[in-house]
């Protein structure tokens, strides 16, 4: 039991430190999320501008301790020292419970990252909205 308490405290400290280190100078919300609806869209004739970050294969999983949002982030820009994803999570009534958070150091230009963002709230979210994801990096 003591190990579980120490593990939870360690994760909370990590999340607090990670959130506190967010820089406003990073790029935000320049993200393309691939959904089934977007796959079915008819391609346009003009060449679309490629987003700095793209998410694919995103899914939500839960266990007894936490909820996770997993997927793949593609960095279409230059090399980054730090990249973070924040995914808002909601209860069954649509009230925001908080964010699932994942981060990585040193992602190369045009590289991919298999992310696993964790939500550590008291209540299990009904939905984590990948359409409202915030990605920042520097």
Secondary structure, 3 states (H helix, E strand, C coil): CHHHHHHHHHHHHHHHHHHHCCCCCCECCCEEECCHHHHHCCCCCCCCCCCCEEEEEEEEEECCCCEEEEEEEEECCCCEEEEEEEEEEECCCCCEEEEEEEEEEEECCCCEEEEEEEECCCCCCCEECHHHCEEEEC
